[in-house]
C-alpha cells in the first residue's frame, strides 16, 4: 500500500535520489559518443595526405576520397536499422558494449590498410557502429535518468560527440596517419573499461520481467537511501499496460500516439540536417579568409568545433530550465538570421561587388550560427528520440529517425556543391535559412514540451490528455 500511496500523492514527486551514478553512467556511455565524433573528424585531417604522393595507400583522387568519406553515412544508415530491435532483445548495455568491436575493427583496418578498398571497408564498418551508437546512447541516457535531469543527461550525447570532433581534429593536426588511428582507438578501450561496470537500463529490465535486477539497477543509480519502490511500481505499471505484446515498426504508423511522436522526431532530424550545418562547416575556411584571418585551416576547424563543444555544454546546463521547445525555436530563428546574413555576403561576392569591408559579417554570422546550433538544433533532436516513446517503441523509432538523419547527411554532403553551383552560394544559404524559419514555426505549433515529464506524461500529452493537478503543481 505504501508504494501505491506514493504513486498517487506528493512523495512520488519528490526526487531525492543521488545524481552521481546517473552522471557516471551517462559519461561512460557517452565515451562512445566521443568515438562517433572521432569517426566523423577523421576525414578532414587525412584528406590532404591521402591525396598526396606521400600516401602509403594508393594515391586517391578528390572524387575517390569524397566517396571514402561518404561511406560512413551509408554505413550509419545500415547500422541504425537493426539496432533498436537488437537492443530490445539483448538489452541496452550488452549491445552498447558490443559496439566497441566494430569501432576497434575499423581503426585496426585503417592501421594495416595498403589499398583504397581497405579504407572504404573501414569507413563502412565505423559508419555502422556510429549509426548504432546514435540509436542506443540517447536511449540509454533517457532510461537511466530521473525526470528532472533527463534533459541534461540527454544533451550530453551531443556534447561528448563534439568533444570527439575536437579531439580528432587536434590529433590530426599534430599526429601522423598512424597516430591518429591509435589515438581514436583508445576511446573505445576506455569505454569498455568503464561501461562494463555500469548498470543496465531499469526500464528494459522491467520490460523483460527482471524485477529484482531492475531494483538493483535503480538503487545503484539513485543511491542507497533512495526508496525505489514507487519508481519501480510505475515502470511495472507501464510495462503491464503494454502487455506481453512486442511492438513492431508498423505500430509506429498504426497507433496514433507513436505516429505523432515519430513525425515530431523525424522532422527534428530533417531540420537538423537541412539547417546548413554541413554547408557552414564546408565554407568555414573561406569565411575565415574573408575576415582577413591568416589562421591555419586545421586550427580554424579546431576553433569552430570548440565553439560547438563549449555551447553544447551550456545547452546541457540550461535545457532543464529553458525547456526543449523554447530552445529549439530560439535556435532555429537565430540560425535563420545567421544563414541569411552569410547568404547576403556570398551573393554580393558572386556578383563581384566589393565586400572587402564586410569580412566581419560572415565570420560573426558563423560564430552566432554555431552557438545557436549547439544550443538547440544540435542536441535536441537526439534527445527527443529518447523522450517521446515508451521502452518498447523507443528502439524501432530511434532506428528510423537515425536512419533518416544519416541519409540526409549523405544527401546534403554529396549534393551541396551542385546546389551551390545551381543556386549560387548565396541562394544555397538562403534555402537553409528558409528551412530554419519553417523549423521555428513548426516547433512552436507542433512540438510537445517534455521538460520534467515522465515518459508516461509525455505519452499523455501527445494523446491530448490534460495533466492532473498534481502533475501541474510540480
ChimeraX attribute file (.defattr): number of C-alpha atoms within 10 A of each C-alpha:
attribute: neighborCount
match mode: 1-to-1
recipient: residues
	/A:1	6
	/A:2	8
	/A:3	17
	/A:4	13
	/A:5	12
	/A:6	17
	/A:7	17
	/A:8	12
	/A:9	11
	/A:10	13
	/A:11	13
	/A:12	17
	/A:13	17
	/A:14	10
	/A:15	14
	/A:16	13
	/A:17	20
	/A:18	17
	/A:19	15
	/A:20	13
	/A:21	19
	/A:22	25
	/A:23	19
	/A:24	15
	/A:25	22
	/A:26	24
	/A:27	20
	/A:28	20
	/A:29	29
	/A:30	27
	/A:31	25
	/A:32	32
	/A:33	30
	/A:34	27
	/A:35	31
	/A:36	28
	/A:37	25
	/A:38	27
	/A:39	27
	/A:40	23
	/A:41	24
	/A:42	21
	/A:43	21
	/A:44	16
	/A:45	23
	/A:46	18
	/A:47	17
	/A:48	15
	/A:49	17
	/A:50	21
	/A:51	17
	/A:52	14
	/A:53	12
	/A:54	11
	/A:55	15
	/A:56	13
	/A:57	19
	/A:58	15
	/A:59	17
	/A:60	20
	/A:61	12
	/A:62	13
	/A:63	9
	/A:64	14
	/A:65	21
	/A:66	15
	/A:67	13
	/A:68	21
	/A:69	24
	/A:70	21
	/A:71	23
	/A:72	29
	/A:73	27
	/A:74	21
	/A:75	25
	/A:76	30
	/A:77	29
	/A:78	22
	/A:79	25
	/A:80	29
	/A:81	23
	/A:82	16
	/A:83	27
	/A:84	26
	/A:85	21
	/A:86	15
	/A:87	22
	/A:88	21
	/A:89	13
	/A:90	11
	/A:91	18
	/A:92	25
	/A:93	20
	/A:94	14
	/A:95	19
	/A:96	25
	/A:97	17
	/A:98	12
	/A:99	19
	/A:100	22
	/A:101	16
	/A:102	19
	/A:103	27
	/A:104	24
	/A:105	15
	/A:106	24
	/A:107	25
	/A:108	15
	/A:109	18
	/A:110	23
	/A:111	18
	/A:112	12
	/A:113	17
	/A:114	14
	/A:115	14
	/A:116	18
	/A:117	13
	/A:118	17
	/A:119	23
	/A:120	22
	/A:121	19
	/A:122	27
	/A:123	31
	/A:124	25
	/A:125	26
	/A:126	30
	/A:127	31
	/A:128	26
	/A:129	32
	/A:130	30
	/A:131	27
	/A:132	29
	/A:133	28
	/A:134	28
	/A:135	31
	/A:136	26
	/A:137	24
	/A:138	27
	/A:139	27
	/A:140	26
	/A:141	29
	/A:142	26
	/A:143	22
	/A:144	26
	/A:145	25
	/A:146	23
	/A:147	20
	/A:148	15
	/A:149	20
	/A:150	25
	/A:151	32
	/A:152	24
	/A:153	28
	/A:154	30
	/A:155	30
	/A:156	27
	/A:157	32
	/A:158	30
	/A:159	28
	/A:160	24
	/A:161	27
	/A:162	30
	/A:163	26
	/A:164	27
	/A:165	28
	/A:166	25
	/A:167	23
	/A:168	27
	/A:169	28
	/A:170	18
	/A:171	22
	/A:172	23
	/A:173	17
	/A:174	11
	/A:175	15
	/A:176	13
	/A:177	18
	/A:178	13
	/A:179	14
	/A:180	25
	/A:181	24
	/A:182	17
	/A:183	17
	/A:184	25
	/A:185	21
	/A:186	13
	/A:187	22
	/A:188	23
	/A:189	16
	/A:190	14
	/A:191	22
	/A:192	20
	/A:193	12
	/A:194	16
	/A:195	23
	/A:196	15
	/A:197	10
	/A:198	18
	/A:199	21
	/A:200	24
	/A:201	24
	/A:202	28
	/A:203	26
	/A:204	25
	/A:205	19
	/A:206	23
	/A:207	22
	/A:208	15
	/A:209	14
	/A:210	13
	/A:211	18
	/A:212	13
	/A:213	16
	/A:214	24
	/A:215	19
	/A:216	16
	/A:217	21
	/A:218	27
	/A:219	21
	/A:220	19
	/A:221	28
	/A:222	23
	/A:223	18
	/A:224	13
	/A:225	10
	/A:226	15
	/A:227	18
	/A:228	21
	/A:229	18
	/A:230	19
	/A:231	19
	/A:232	20
	/A:233	17
	/A:234	18
	/A:235	22
	/A:236	17
	/A:237	13
	/A:238	18
	/A:239	21
	/A:240	14
	/A:241	9
	/A:242	15
	/A:243	10
	/A:244	11
	/A:245	10
	/A:246	13
	/A:247	17
	/A:248	15
	/A:249	15
	/A:250	10
	/A:251	16
	/A:252	21
	/A:253	14
	/A:254	11
	/A:255	10
	/A:256	13
	/A:257	20
	/A:258	22
	/A:259	17
	/A:260	18
	/A:261	23
	/A:262	24
	/A:263	16
	/A:264	22
	/A:265	27
	/A:266	22
	/A:267	18
	/A:268	27
	/A:269	26
	/A:270	21
	/A:271	23
	/A:272	26
	/A:273	24
	/A:274	22
	/A:275	28
	/A:276	26
	/A:277	20
	/A:278	15
	/A:279	20
	/A:280	20
	/A:281	16
	/A:282	15
	/A:283	12
	/A:284	19
	/A:285	19
	/A:286	16
	/A:287	25
	/A:288	21
	/A:289	16
	/A:290	20
	/A:291	17
	/A:292	13
	/A:293	14
	/A:294	10
	/A:295	13
	/A:296	12
	/A:297	16
	/A:298	16
	/A:299	14
	/A:300	18
	/A:301	24
	/A:302	19
	/A:303	16
	/A:304	18
	/A:305	22
	/A:306	18
	/A:307	18
	/A:308	28
	/A:309	24
	/A:310	16
	/A:311	21
	/A:312	29
	/A:313	20
	/A:314	17
	/A:315	27
	/A:316	23
	/A:317	17
	/A:318	16
	/A:319	25
	/A:320	20
	/A:321	12
	/A:322	12
	/A:323	16
	/A:324	26
	/A:325	22
	/A:326	16
	/A:327	22
	/A:328	25
	/A:329	23
	/A:330	18
	/A:331	25
	/A:332	29
	/A:333	20
	/A:334	21
	/A:335	31
	/A:336	27
	/A:337	19
	/A:338	25
	/A:339	29
	/A:340	22
	/A:341	21
	/A:342	24
	/A:343	23
	/A:344	19
	/A:345	22
	/A:346	21
	/A:347	19
	/A:348	13
	/A:349	15
	/A:350	12
	/A:351	9
	/A:352	9
	/A:353	11
	/A:354	9
	/A:355	14
	/A:356	11
	/A:357	9
	/A:358	12
	/A:359	17
	/A:360	17
	/A:361	18
	/A:362	27
	/A:363	21
	/A:364	15
	/A:365	21
	/A:366	25
	/A:367	16
	/A:368	19
	/A:369	27
	/A:370	26
	/A:371	24
	/A:372	26
	/A:373	27
	/A:374	27
	/A:375	29
	/A:376	25
	/A:377	28
	/A:378	30
	/A:379	26
	/A:380	29
	/A:381	26
	/A:382	27
	/A:383	27
	/A:384	28
	/A:385	29
	/A:386	28
	/A:387	29
	/A:388	29
	/A:389	24
	/A:390	19
	/A:391	24
	/A:392	20
	/A:393	21
	/A:394	25
	/A:395	29
	/A:396	27
	/A:397	30
	/A:398	30
	/A:399	27
	/A:400	22
	/A:401	28
	/A:402	27
	/A:403	27
	/A:404	20
	/A:405	28
	/A:406	26
	/A:407	20
	/A:408	20
	/A:409	22
	/A:410	20
	/A:411	14
	/A:412	19
	/A:413	18
	/A:414	14
	/A:415	10
	/A:416	17
	/A:417	15
	/A:418	12
	/A:419	16
	/A:420	15
	/A:421	11
	/A:422	11
	/A:423	13
	/A:424	18
	/A:425	24
	/A:426	21
	/A:427	19
	/A:428	24
	/A:429	28
	/A:430	24
	/A:431	20
	/A:432	23
	/A:433	27
	/A:434	18
	/A:435	20
	/A:436	27
	/A:437	18
	/A:438	17
	/A:439	26
	/A:440	23
	/A:441	14
	/A:442	15
	/A:443	22
	/A:444	14
	/A:445	10
	/A:446	12
	/A:447	22
	/A:448	18
	/A:449	17
	/A:450	23
	/A:451	20
	/A:452	19
	/A:453	19
	/A:454	17
	/A:455	21
	/A:456	16
	/A:457	18
	/A:458	24
	/A:459	22
	/A:460	14
	/A:461	17
	/A:462	19
	/A:463	14
	/A:464	10
	/A:465	11
	/A:466	11
	/A:467	13
	/A:468	9
	/A:469	8
	/A:470	11
	/A:471	13
	/A:472	8
	/A:473	9
	/A:474	10
